[in-house]
Amino acid sequence: MDFKLLVSVILNFGITIAEILGGIFSNSLALLSDAIHNLNDTSAIFISYIARILSKKQRDPKRTYGYKRVETLAAFVNTEILIFIAVYLLIEGINKLSNPTIIQGEVMLTVAFIGLAGNLITAFLLHSGSKTNLNIKATFIHILSDTISSILVIIGAFLIIYQKFYIVDPIFTFMISGYIFVESIPLLKNTINILLQGTPTDIEIEKLKAKLEQFDFVKDVHHIHIWTTDGKDKYMEAHIRLQEKFDQNNYELDDCIDELNELLKEEFEINHTTLQFEKNRCLEEEKII
């Protein structure tokens, strides 16, 4: 699969360059928009490839979490660039609506067909891996969306060639740029949340706290911190105040830890925990929850 990912990166990067050049020579903003959309997919595939390589690299004393956050950081930078370019294309599209220009439909059509063929080949290469790997599956979905984008450009090229309907170019530019926004904004929010070590969006801390406090040996749970390094692996630390009647010894404490961890893993998919047990009041007064 690593080889298929590398081939997909090279193939899609070549398509992106071809579409950028084609967009410039044909004077088509829609083709340039499709090139930017394809660049997004190329970046996604490249990030997947790098992530798979880095995931094999062992953690060390300087990188105790490993290199998983590299993928998130790359996605953050990539998404910001995409949003900036999408804004630029929207502005240019508005200008083209006011001042329509002649577009070389034949060039636009040829390059769009090349892009479509490349997307279909990439989808074929990644299809098998998308069934077993979530990261590859996300990339596969990106490629399918770019295939639709290429089809839009092809339709636009036919309208330009046979109907001289030049206004379709900025209209399709708005559609593709809008789709880039729809894809990018949630991804940007998610990557920012991960980089700020925010609570994963699928976890409600109040619900988790209530679940933990249902155990008869738990009086209350506080100083809860939950975060993720890459959107998949989840970490948690918390203070667990034990009931006064709890007869603490090593055997019982180990059983308590096992029960708490089992619940956290099964119901909240948290696999890495640090739980501090307390018998009396917490010495750290400042807490959020």
C-alpha positions in Angstrom: 0.0 0.0 0.0 2.9 2.4 0.6 4.0 2.0 -3.0 0.4 2.6 -4.2 0.3 5.8 -2.1 3.6 7.0 -3.5 2.4 6.3 -7.1 -0.9 8.2 -6.3 1.0 11.2 -5.0 3.2 11.4 -8.1 0.3 10.9 -10.4 -1.9 13.5 -8.8 0.9 16.0 -8.5 1.4 15.6 -12.3 -2.3 16.1 -12.9 -2.3 19.3 -10.7 0.6 20.8 -12.7 -1.2 19.9 -16.0 -4.4 21.5 -14.8 -2.7 24.7 -13.6 -0.9 25.1 -16.9 -4.1 24.1 -18.8 -6.1 26.7 -16.8 -3.6 29.4 -17.6 -3.4 28.7 -21.3 -7.2 28.1 -21.7 -8.0 31.1 -19.5 -10.3 28.8 -17.4 -10.9 29.6 -13.7 -12.9 26.4 -13.4 -10.0 24.3 -14.5 -7.7 26.2 -12.0 -10.2 25.6 -9.3 -10.2 21.9 -10.1 -6.4 22.0 -10.0 -6.5 23.5 -6.5 -9.1 20.9 -5.5 -6.8 18.2 -6.9 -3.9 19.7 -5.0 -5.9 19.2 -1.8 -6.3 15.5 -2.7 -2.6 15.3 -3.5 -1.7 16.8 -0.2 -4.1 14.4 1.6 -2.5 11.4 -0.1 1.0 12.7 0.7 0.0 13.3 4.3 -1.3 9.7 4.4 2.0 8.4 2.9 4.1 10.4 5.4 1.9 9.3 8.3 2.3 5.7 7.4 6.1 6.1 7.2 6.3 8.0 10.5 3.9 5.7 12.3 6.6 3.0 11.9 9.1 5.2 13.7 9.4 4.3 17.3 8.9 6.8 20.1 12.0 8.1 21.9 12.8 10.1 25.1 12.6 13.4 23.1 9.3 12.4 21.3 7.4 10.5 23.9 4.2 10.7 21.8 6.0 9.7 18.7 5.4 11.6 15.4 1.7 11.2 15.0 1.0 14.9 15.3 3.0 15.6 12.1 0.0 14.5 10.1 -2.3 17.0 12.0 0.2 19.9 11.6 0.6 19.2 7.9 -3.2 19.1 7.5 -3.5 22.4 9.3 -1.0 24.2 7.0 -2.5 22.6 3.9 -6.1 23.6 4.8 -5.1 27.2 5.5 -3.4 27.5 2.1 -6.5 25.9 0.4 -8.9 28.4 2.0 -6.6 31.3 1.0 -6.6 30.1 -2.6 -10.3 29.4 -2.7 -10.9 33.0 -1.6 -8.7 34.2 -4.4 -10.5 32.1 -7.0 -13.9 33.5 -5.7 -12.7 37.0 -6.2 -11.4 36.3 -9.7 -14.7 34.5 -10.5 -16.6 37.7 -9.5 -14.3 39.7 -11.8 -15.0 37.3 -14.6 -18.7 37.6 -14.2 -18.4 41.4 -14.7 -15.9 41.0 -17.5 -16.4 37.7 -19.4 -13.3 36.6 -21.4 -12.9 34.1 -24.3 -11.9 30.6 -23.0 -10.1 27.9 -25.0 -12.7 25.2 -24.5 -10.7 22.5 -26.4 -7.6 22.9 -24.1 -9.9 23.0 -21.1 -11.7 19.8 -22.2 -8.5 17.9 -23.0 -6.8 18.7 -19.7 -10.0 18.0 -17.7 -10.2 14.5 -19.3 -6.6 13.9 -18.3 -7.5 14.9 -14.7 -10.5 12.6 -14.7 -8.4 9.7 -15.9 -5.8 10.3 -13.3 -8.5 10.5 -10.5 -10.0 7.2 -11.7 -6.6 5.5 -11.7 -5.9 6.8 -8.2 -9.3 5.6 -6.9 -8.5 2.2 -8.3 -5.1 2.1 -6.6 -6.5 3.1 -3.2 -9.8 1.1 -3.3 -8.5 -2.0 -1.6 -6.7 -0.2 1.2 -9.8 2.0 1.9 -11.6 -1.1 3.2 -9.2 -1.6 6.1 -7.5 1.7 6.8 -9.5 4.8 7.9 -6.8 7.2 6.7 -6.8 5.6 3.3 -10.6 5.6 3.2 -10.7 9.4 3.9 -8.2 9.9 1.0 -10.3 7.7 -1.2 -13.3 9.8 -0.5 -11.3 12.9 -1.4 -10.4 11.4 -4.8 -14.1 10.5 -5.5 -15.1 14.1 -4.8 -12.3 15.4 -7.1 -13.6 13.0 -9.8 -17.0 14.8 -9.6 -15.2 18.2 -9.8 -13.4 17.0 -13.0 -16.8 15.9 -14.5 -18.2 19.4 -13.8 -15.2 21.0 -15.7 -15.8 18.6 -18.6 -19.5 19.6 -18.8 -18.4 23.3 -18.7 -15.9 22.8 -21.5 -18.6 21.2 -23.7 -20.9 24.2 -23.0 -18.2 26.6 -23.9 -17.1 24.8 -27.1 -20.6 24.2 -28.5 -22.7 27.0 -26.9 -20.1 29.7 -26.3 -21.5 29.8 -22.8 -18.5 31.4 -21.2 -20.3 32.5 -18.0 -20.4 28.8 -17.0 -16.6 29.0 -16.2 -17.0 31.5 -13.2 -20.2 29.7 -12.1 -18.5 26.3 -11.9 -15.5 28.1 -10.2 -18.0 29.3 -7.4 -19.3 25.7 -7.1 -15.9 24.1 -6.8 -14.5 26.9 -4.5 -17.6 26.6 -2.3 -17.0 22.8 -2.1 -13.4 23.5 -1.0 -14.8 25.7 1.8 -17.3 23.0 2.9 -14.5 20.5 3.0 -11.8 22.7 4.6 -13.6 24.7 7.4 -14.6 21.6 9.5 -11.1 20.1 8.9 -9.4 23.4 10.0 -11.6 23.5 13.2 -10.7 19.9 14.0 -7.0 20.3 13.4 -6.9 23.5 15.6 -8.8 21.6 18.3 -6.2 18.8 18.2 -3.2 21.2 18.2 -4.7 23.0 21.2 -5.2 19.7 22.9 -8.9 20.3 23.1 -11.3 17.6 24.2 -12.2 15.3 21.2 -15.5 16.4 19.7 -17.1 13.0 20.1 -16.6 13.0 23.9 -18.9 14.8 26.4 -16.9 15.2 29.6 -20.0 15.6 31.8 -21.3 12.3 30.5 -18.0 10.6 31.1 -17.7 12.0 34.6 -21.2 10.7 35.4 -20.4 7.3 34.1 -17.2 7.1 36.2 -19.0 8.3 39.4 -21.5 5.4 39.1 -18.9 3.0 40.5 -19.6 2.4 44.2 -15.9 3.1 45.1 -15.8 6.5 43.4 -16.9 9.6 45.4 -16.2 12.1 42.6 -14.0 12.7 39.5 -12.2 16.0 38.8 -9.2 17.5 37.0 -10.3 15.7 33.9 -8.2 16.3 30.8 -8.8 14.5 27.5 -6.9 15.0 24.3 -5.8 13.3 21.1 -2.5 13.5 19.2 -3.9 12.7 15.8 -7.7 12.5 15.9 -7.5 8.7 16.6 -5.5 7.9 19.7 -7.2 9.4 22.8 -5.5 10.2 26.1 -7.0 11.0 29.5 -5.8 12.1 33.0 -8.0 12.6 36.0 -8.2 12.6 39.8 -10.4 10.0 41.3 -11.6 10.7 44.9 -12.4 7.4 46.6 -15.2 6.8 49.0 -14.2 7.1 52.7 -15.3 3.5 53.4 -13.0 2.2 50.6 -10.5 -0.2 52.2 -7.4 0.6 50.1 -4.9 -2.0 49.3 -2.9 -2.8 46.2 -5.1 -5.7 45.0 -8.4 -3.7 45.3 -6.8 -0.6 43.7 -5.7 -2.6 40.7 -9.2 -4.0 40.3 -10.6 -0.4 40.4 -8.1 0.8 37.8 -9.1 -2.2 35.5 -12.8 -1.4 35.8 -12.4 2.3 35.1 -10.1 1.7 32.1 -12.5 -1.0 30.7 -15.3 1.5 30.7 -13.2 4.3 29.2 -12.0 2.0 26.4 -15.4 0.4 25.6 -17.7 3.5 25.8 -15.3 6.4 24.9 -12.5 4.7 23.0 -9.8 6.0 25.4 -6.8 3.7 25.5 -4.2 5.8 27.4 -5.1 6.9 30.9 -3.3 8.4 33.9 -5.6 8.1 37.0 -4.6 9.6 40.3 -6.5 8.3 43.3 -7.2 10.4 46.4 -8.7 9.6 49.8 -9.0 13.2 51.1 -9.5 16.5 49.4 -7.5 17.4 46.3 -4.4 19.6 47.0 -4.8 21.2 43.6 -7.6 23.7 44.1 -7.9 25.2 40.6 -9.8 22.9 38.3 -12.2 23.2 35.4 -14.2 20.0 36.0 
